């Protein structure tokens, strides 16, 4: 009975096997800004590794903007942004979650300039709405002059590689079976 319980516990996925998920970006996906941001920030539901983080910012012509090294503070990854002007920008990113799996995503924003009716994103416009799936933007309250909420692309972790952990589970199950057999033999010898 103990052996079956141990095997069931090993085969049940745990919370540790979950991957990091993107909660929001700053600037938010689809946001129109009056001035270029001085940094790009991505907020995750758990820490990510700085060593393998990459963030690339390109303009609509495909020109890569200069960004510095990514920095991680708790669950926020950010990079400085330099050289942005009026136009549309695409951000692609890749991080390695705390459990070692890579996740990727992308989003866009526009710098409309100071003469256009653009709005700097607020915490309400770029934060995930309570009860909404991660990656969906909360709609700000108000009438004319507010930015319309957009539905950014869903950021999902990369699919797991086939059979990556099965050999570990197989070794553990074999060890448990051997341990169970040893206990059974020990009990039979002591009864005589």
N, C-alpha and C positions, 0 to 999 in steps of 0.2 A: 504494500500500500504506500509506504514511504517512497519507494522507488517511482511509482506512478506520479505521486505528487511532485517530486523533484523534476521529473521529465516534463510535466505540464508547466511548471514554473519556467523552465529553460526555453520552452517553445513559445511561450506567451510574449509578445512584444512588450517592451517596457517604455516608459517615458524617455529614457536615455536614448532610444533609437530615433526619436523625433528630430527633424532638421530645423535649422533656424528659418524664420519667416520674416519677410519685410513688412513692417507695420506702416511706414510712411516715408516720403522723401521730402526734402526741402531744397529747392522749390518743389511744389507738388506737380504731379504729372498734368500737363495741359495748361499750366498756369501762365498768364501773361504778366510780365513784370515791367515796371517803368525804368528800372536800372538793372544792370547785370549783378548777379549775386557774387559775393566775394568767396563763397564756398558752397560745395555741394554736400549735403548730409543725407545719410540713409539710416533709418532707425529700425532695428531688428527686435524680435521678441526674446532673444538671448544673445550672449556675446559671440563675436566672430573673431577669427584669427587675423591679425594685422599682416602677418608674413605673406599671406597668399591673396590679399585683397587687391583688386584692380578696379579703377574707375576711369573710363575714357569719355571725354566730352568732345563732340564734333559739331561743327556748324552745318548749315544746310548744304554747303558746298563740299563737305567731307573733310574740311581742314580741322586737324586736331588742335585743341587749345591746350596751353600749358597748364598742367596741374601738378601740385606737389605730391609728396608721399602721403598715402592714406594714413590717418590716425584713428585709433579706436579708443573711445572713452566709454566704458561700460558697454552699452548696447548700440552706441551711435558711431558709425563710420563716417568720417568727413575728409574732404580733400579741398585745398585751396584752389580757386579758379582765377585765372588771369587771362586777359586778352579778349574777353567777351565784349561784343558790341551789339547793335540792334540786329535782330534776326532770330531764327529758330535754332534750337540746340537739342541734340540727342545725347543722352547719357546711357552708356552701357556699363554694367558692373558685374563683377564676379567675386564671391567671397567663399571661404571655407567655413562651414558652421562648426560649432564646438564639438560635434560628434565626428568631424572629419569629412563630411560630404560637401562637395561644391554646389553652390546655388548661383544662378545668374538671373539677370533681368535687365530691363531698359525702361526709360521714360523720356519725355520731351518737355521742354518749356520754351517760351518765347520772350525775348526782350523787345518790347514795343517802343521804347524810348519815352522821354519825359513828356512829349506833346500828345501822345495817345492816351486814351482812357483805359489804362491798364491798372491793375491793382496788385500790390505786394501781397503774397499769401500770408494769411494769419494762422494762428494755431488752430482756429476752428475750420479753416478751409483746407488745411493739409493734414489734419489728424484723422485717424480712422474713427468713424462714428461708433458710439457704443452699440453693441449688438450687431454691427455689420461685419462682414468678413474682412480680414486683413487685406489692405490694398484698396479698399473702397473709400472714397473721400466723403467726409461729412459735408452736407449742404449748409452754407451759412444762412442765418436768418436775415431777412431784410428784403427790400424791393429793388428798385432801379439802382444801378451803379455797383451792384455786388457781382463778383465773379461767379459764373455758373459752375456748379460742381460737375466734375467729369468722372467717368469710371475708368481708372487706369487699368493697364493690363494686369492680370493676375500673376503674381510672382510665386512660382512653385519651385521646390527643390528639384535638383536633377534626379532622374530615376535611379534607384539603387542598382548597382551592378549585380548581375545574376550570380547567385551562390556565394556571395562574398563572406557570409558568416556561417554557412552550413557546416563547414569542416570543424569549426569550434564547437558547435552544438553536437556534432557527431562524436567528437572526442569526449565531451562531457557526458553524453549518454552512455558511451562505452565504459567510461570510468565508473559511472553509477551502477551499471549492470555488474561490472567486476566487483565493486564494493558490496553490492547486494548478495552476490554469490559467495563472497568470502564470509559475510555475516551468517549466511545460511549454513555453510560448512562448519563454522565455529559452533553454532548452536547445536547442530546434530552431533558433533563430537563430544560436547559437554553433557549431553543427555545420557550417554552410555556409561 
